[in-house]
Each structure stands twice: as structure tokens, then as C-alpha cells.
Amino acid sequence: MAEIIQAKDLRPGMTFLTPKGDILLVLENTFNKTAMGKGIVKCRVKNLRTGSITWEPLTGEKFEKAEVSTVEMDFSYLDGSNYVFMDQNTYDTIEIPSSKLEWEKNFIVEGVKFRVRKYGDEILDIALPDQVTLTVKDAEEAIQGNSVNSAGKKAWLETGWMVEVPQFIKKGEKIIVNTADGKYVGRGK
């Protein structure tokens, strides 16, 4: 028997099934209680089958909990338009089409461990680590006279992602990037 979750009990990280058959992952939730009425529940959710992220009004609804499992895997290589991941314990490989990884592909590099999410045998997507270290492949020239605390410049990373970095960052350096918003965090090692 499937576990039923009330909308007011949804928390970030939980997954549930919609009546249409979508599997949603809660990213954020808000609960506003009014004096005269019921509480209003809105959740920012990611559809694990399509990758779309939306705000959904869920007040008063009930959902079936989706039993989503995760397997830790390493990114191996890009095979045409598919990303190939390998389980280091079993050496099993899986391919995920790049169309399912529109945001994630900006942070996928060899040697980084990812958690692949599955629903039964269906591969849904990958969960990124909070931060990744990437190499700067190209950067704008630093503007003379600017100090460290002033405006940044654009840098393009090994994955093709463009990020705003401080003036002192040079081509070939490693930097740490937040995968939630794609912004520069600091210098890498």
C-alpha cells in the first residue's frame, strides 16, 4: 500500500506522484495560514520526468509518495548526445540523453560523483553535488585599475557555462561553482 502525503506535510527533498503520473521533487515549500481560512500551500517542484521546474499551488491535496532510489555513479564520457555514467561497485553503465540534463550538463565533468535517481527501473535524472570545481577555459581581460572588490568579468568554463568571476581569475585556473544557481563561489584546488 502506497504512503499518502498531505500537501501541508511536503518538505524539500520529498518526491510524490501527481494524478497525471508525473513524479515531482519538492525544492521549496511555503505554507501561509490566514486568520479565516485554510492554510495555503505552494511548492517549487521539479518534474523528474521532464526536468521542468514550476511553482504549484497544492492546498488541500493528497499525493502518493514516490519511492525514488538513488545510485552513486561517476560520469564516464559523452557518447554523442548521451551522457554515460558508471557504477564503480558493479561497473554497470547507463546512458542519459542530454535533453534530460539541460541544467545539469553545465556542471558535469569526469571524476565527479553524481547520484542517479531512479523510479523502479526508470532513470529519471541526476542529483548534482552542491558545488563542483571547474577549469576556466577562457576569460575576458581584466580591466586595469579595478580592485578585487569591484566589478567582475565573464569567464567560460570547460563545460561551456559562462560565469561572472572576480578580476583576478585567469584562464586555466580552477574555480568552485554553486550548482543550484551556477554562480562563482571561490578558487578551487
Secondary structure, 3 states (H helix, E strand, C coil): CCCEEEHHHCCCCCEEECCCCCEEEEEEEEEECCCCCCCEEEEEEEECCCCCEEEEECCCCEEEECCCEEEEEEEEEEECCEEEEECCCCCCEEEEEHHHCCCHHHHCCCCCEEEEEEECCEEEEEECCCEEEEEEEEECCCCCCCCCCCCCEEEEECCCCEEEECCCCCCCCEEEEECCCCCEEEECC
